[in-house]
Amino acid sequence: MHFTSLLIFAAALFVAAGSPGPSIAALVARVIAKGFRDVFPFLLAMWIGEGIWLSLAVFGLAVVAQTFHLAFVVLKWV
């Protein structure tokens, strides 16, 4: 990878990581509307959802890697 490509990728990643997503916008709206006390169940549900999403993504990628093992080996050496 060229250095300029790496810089472009790093800048895009920095912008994407620094901008809040819809869950943070919903969390802020909830705090403004109902106060800090009612935020904790919402925050807990948000964390559980993120954990489920991450688990499904990891296990899904593992299944794809096991199913197409030969393709990954060929791709590695090409």
Backbone as a chain_set.jsonl record, in Angstrom:
{"seq": "MHFTSLLIFAAALFVAAGSPGPSIAALVARVIAKGFRDVFPFLLAMWIGEGIWLSLAVFGLAVVAQTFHLAFVVLKWV", "coords": {"N": [[0.845, -1.166, 0.0], [0.576, 2.161, -0.867], [1.986, 5.127, 0.604], [0.418, 7.46, 0.447], [-2.094, 6.375, -0.025], [-2.463, 5.058, 2.369], [-2.583, 7.26, 4.115], [-4.95, 8.5, 3.223], [-6.805, 6.494, 3.818], [-6.478, 6.381, 6.619], [-7.348, 8.945, 7.337], [-10.049, 8.846, 6.535], [-10.947, 6.803, 8.219], [-10.533, 8.021, 10.704], [-12.403, 10.13, 10.605], [-14.789, 8.657, 10.39], [-14.748, 7.208, 12.795], [-14.831, 9.243, 14.632], [-17.273, 10.487, 14.35], [-20.55, 10.615, 15.649], [-22.846, 7.881, 15.829], [-26.173, 6.617, 14.986], [-27.092, 5.424, 17.344], [-25.831, 6.817, 19.415], [-26.883, 9.35, 18.974], [-29.572, 8.808, 19.559], [-29.285, 8.162, 22.246], [-28.406, 10.604, 23.362], [-30.657, 12.174, 22.791], [-32.499, 10.875, 24.402], [-31.464, 11.391, 26.961], [-31.763, 14.17, 27.051], [-34.543, 14.388, 26.86], [-35.632, 12.797, 28.984], [-33.898, 12.726, 31.138], [-31.068, 11.681, 33.215], [-31.656, 9.423, 34.757], [-33.416, 7.643, 33.449], [-31.879, 6.648, 31.438], [-30.172, 4.476, 31.79], [-31.415, 1.814, 31.42], [-31.805, 1.982, 28.646], [-29.174, 2.292, 27.771], [-28.075, -0.14, 28.621], [-29.532, -1.926, 26.996], [-28.566, -1.072, 24.548], [-25.853, -1.823, 24.736], [-26.135, -4.613, 24.954], [-27.28, -5.174, 22.476], [-25.157, -4.377, 20.78], [-23.265, -6.288, 21.524], [-24.532, -8.664, 20.674], [-24.657, -8.156, 17.92], [-21.904, -8.003, 17.295], [-21.077, -10.608, 17.99], [-22.567, -12.199, 16.173], [-21.474, -11.26, 13.777], [-18.768, -12.049, 13.991], [-18.986, -14.878, 14.269], [-20.313, -15.426, 11.892], [-18.393, -14.685, 9.978], [-16.491, -16.597, 10.609], [-17.803, -18.936, 9.825], [-18.007, -18.469, 7.075], [-15.278, -18.472, 6.436], [-14.6, -21.128, 7.058], [-16.246, -22.519, 5.29], [-15.402, -21.695, 2.751], [-12.687, -22.42, 2.642], [-10.672, -23.388, 0.883], [-10.777, -21.466, -1.14], [-9.853, -19.222, 0.254], [-7.229, -20.02, 0.793], [-6.177, -20.227, -1.795], [-6.5, -17.567, -2.597], [-4.744, -16.365, -0.844], [-2.243, -17.128, -1.827], [-2.172, -16.08, -4.336]], "CA": [[0.0, 0.0, 0.0], [1.343, 3.403, -0.932], [1.836, 5.976, 1.782], [-0.726, 8.362, 0.261], [-3.302, 5.568, 0.174], [-2.57, 4.845, 3.811], [-3.039, 8.511, 4.718], [-6.363, 8.678, 2.877], [-7.55, 5.517, 4.615], [-6.427, 6.804, 8.024], [-8.208, 10.121, 7.492], [-11.441, 8.395, 6.461], [-11.219, 6.055, 9.449], [-10.61, 8.994, 11.79], [-13.691, 10.825, 10.49], [-15.859, 7.702, 10.693], [-14.709, 6.863, 14.217], [-15.106, 10.432, 15.423], [-18.643, 10.974, 14.198], [-21.489, 9.761, 16.391], [-23.805, 7.129, 15.039], [-27.57, 6.792, 15.385], [-27.323, 5.016, 18.735], [-25.404, 7.919, 20.28], [-27.887, 10.406, 18.811], [-30.748, 8.389, 20.327], [-28.928, 8.255, 23.665], [-28.415, 12.025, 23.722], [-32.058, 12.606, 22.78], [-33.141, 10.283, 25.587], [-30.995, 12.146, 28.13], [-32.383, 15.494, 27.013], [-35.988, 14.277, 27.068], [-36.07, 12.143, 30.216], [-32.923, 12.83, 32.216], [-30.072, 10.616, 33.347], [-32.161, 8.24, 35.455], [-34.052, 6.716, 32.516], [-30.946, 6.298, 30.368], [-29.447, 3.234, 32.048], [-31.975, 0.668, 30.682], [-31.532, 2.183, 27.222], [-27.748, 2.031, 27.588], [-27.888, -1.581, 28.758], [-30.051, -2.54, 25.772], [-27.64, -0.726, 23.471], [-24.669, -2.679, 24.899], [-26.519, -5.993, 24.623], [-27.418, -5.211, 21.015], [-23.816, -4.34, 20.182], [-22.648, -7.597, 21.767], [-25.163, -9.635, 19.776], [-24.223, -7.843, 16.562], [-20.501, -8.391, 17.166], [-20.995, -12.074, 18.022], [-23.054, -12.726, 14.897], [-20.509, -10.925, 12.728], [-17.574, -12.893, 14.151], [-19.324, -16.267, 13.951], [-20.623, -15.48, 10.463], [-17.124, -14.691, 9.245], [-15.846, -17.895, 10.84], [-18.489, -19.912, 8.971], [-17.584, -18.201, 5.694], [-13.885, -18.918, 6.302], [-14.577, -22.594, 7.046], [-16.921, -23.009, 4.09], [-14.603, -21.391, 1.568], [-11.286, -22.52, 3.06], [-9.809, -23.517, -0.29], [-10.728, -20.169, -1.818], [-8.978, -18.346, 1.033], [-5.846, -20.466, 0.596], [-5.798, -19.819, -3.157], [-6.389, -16.11, -2.595], [-3.538, -16.02, -0.095], [-1.053, -17.375, -2.626], [-2.254, -15.425, -5.663]], "C": [[0.897, 1.238, 0.0], [1.049, 4.267, 0.283], [0.646, 6.92, 1.649], [-2.045, 7.613, 0.436], [-3.537, 5.312, 1.655], [-3.063, 6.101, 4.521], [-4.512, 8.768, 4.434], [-7.228, 7.735, 3.698], [-7.601, 5.933, 6.078], [-7.324, 8.013, 8.269], [-9.683, 9.729, 7.456], [-11.837, 7.627, 7.715], [-11.355, 6.995, 10.641], [-11.946, 9.727, 11.775], [-14.836, 9.892, 10.865], [-15.9, 7.354, 12.176], [-15.08, 8.05, 15.093], [-16.521, 10.949, 15.325], [-19.615, 10.045, 14.921], [-22.474, 9.072, 15.454], [-25.222, 7.346, 15.546], [-27.842, 6.383, 16.829], [-26.909, 6.117, 19.708], [-26.383, 9.082, 20.175], [-29.153, 10.072, 19.594], [-30.485, 8.493, 21.825], [-28.959, 9.706, 24.143], [-29.845, 12.557, 23.764], [-32.798, 12.084, 24.004], [-32.735, 11.031, 26.853], [-31.671, 13.511, 28.185], [-33.867, 15.404, 27.362], [-36.356, 13.779, 28.462], [-35.083, 12.221, 31.368], [-32.039, 11.601, 32.314], [-30.633, 9.324, 33.925], [-32.749, 7.202, 34.499], [-33.122, 6.247, 31.403], [-30.328, 4.92, 30.566], [-30.083, 2.001, 31.402], [-31.72, 0.765, 29.175], [-30.075, 1.859, 26.912], [-27.444, 0.54, 27.678], [-28.371, -2.318, 27.506], [-29.133, -2.263, 24.583], [-26.392, -1.603, 23.537], [-24.98, -4.127, 24.548], [-26.656, -6.15, 23.114], [-26.078, -5.195, 20.302], [-23.101, -5.674, 20.36], [-23.214, -8.676, 20.865], [-24.683, -9.412, 18.352], [-22.776, -8.29, 16.338], [-20.346, -9.907, 17.134], [-21.45, -12.682, 16.704], [-22.083, -12.434, 13.761], [-19.284, -11.829, 12.799], [-17.877, -14.333, 13.765], [-19.685, -16.432, 12.477], [-19.367, -15.502, 9.616], [-16.378, -16.0, 9.432], [-16.481, -18.968, 9.97], [-18.087, -19.719, 7.513], [-16.157, -18.702, 5.479], [-13.787, -20.435, 6.271], [-15.186, -23.145, 5.763], [-16.056, -22.832, 2.849], [-13.109, -21.425, 1.876], [-10.342, -22.578, 1.86], [-9.686, -22.189, -1.027], [-9.819, -19.194, -1.07], [-7.511, -18.731, 0.862], [-5.352, -20.043, -0.781], [-5.594, -18.313, -3.212], [-5.124, -15.649, -1.874], [-2.291, -16.139, -0.967], [-1.092, -16.729, -3.996], [-1.768, -14.008, -5.579]], "O": [[1.85, 1.334, 0.773], [-0.005, 4.149, 0.908], [-0.063, 7.159, 2.626], [-3.003, 8.158, 0.985], [-4.672, 5.345, 2.131], [-3.88, 6.011, 5.437], [-5.245, 9.208, 5.32], [-8.27, 8.137, 4.216], [-8.654, 5.848, 6.71], [-7.99, 8.091, 9.302], [-10.478, 10.224, 8.256], [-12.95, 7.788, 8.216], [-12.21, 6.78, 11.5], [-12.555, 9.922, 12.827], [-15.754, 10.294, 11.58], [-16.981, 7.222, 12.75], [-15.597, 7.864, 16.195], [-16.932, 11.773, 16.141], [-19.507, 8.823, 14.812], [-22.875, 9.621, 14.427], [-25.447, 8.167, 16.436], [-28.732, 6.942, 17.47], [-27.574, 6.324, 20.723], [-26.681, 9.732, 21.177], [-29.744, 10.95, 20.223], [-31.374, 8.872, 22.586], [-29.487, 9.994, 25.217], [-30.203, 13.307, 24.672], [-33.634, 12.786, 24.573], [-33.571, 11.279, 27.723], [-32.102, 13.952, 29.251], [-34.386, 16.256, 28.084], [-37.301, 14.289, 29.064], [-35.414, 11.812, 32.481], [-32.228, 10.616, 31.6], [-30.136, 8.242, 33.614], [-32.591, 6.002, 34.722], [-33.553, 5.516, 30.512], [-29.992, 4.258, 29.585], [-29.341, 1.181, 30.863], [-31.453, -0.239, 28.514], [-29.78, 1.222, 25.9], [-26.646, 0.019, 26.9], [-27.698, -3.225, 27.016], [-28.948, -3.119, 23.718], [-25.919, -2.079, 22.505], [-24.167, -4.796, 23.909], [-26.201, -7.141, 22.542], [-25.884, -5.92, 19.326], [-22.409, -6.137, 19.453], [-22.472, -9.51, 20.345], [-24.34, -10.365, 17.652], [-22.461, -8.886, 15.309], [-19.568, -10.433, 16.339], [-20.795, -13.58, 16.174], [-21.891, -13.27, 12.878], [-18.817, -12.321, 11.772], [-17.116, -14.948, 13.018], [-19.392, -17.468, 11.88], [-19.283, -16.252, 8.644], [-15.704, -16.465, 8.514], [-15.777, -19.822, 9.432], [-17.852, -20.692, 6.797], [-15.863, -19.297, 4.442], [-12.969, -20.98, 5.529], [-14.693, -24.13, 5.212], [-15.989, -23.719, 1.999], [-12.356, -20.562, 1.425], [-9.324, -21.886, 1.835], [-8.601, -21.831, -1.486], [-9.092, -18.424, -1.697], [-6.645, -17.858, 0.793], [-4.23, -19.555, -0.916], [-4.627, -17.835, -3.806], [-4.511, -14.653, -2.259], [-1.377, -15.323, -0.848], [-0.122, -16.828, -4.747], [-1.76, -13.298, -6.585]]}, "num_chains": 1, "name": "protein.A"}
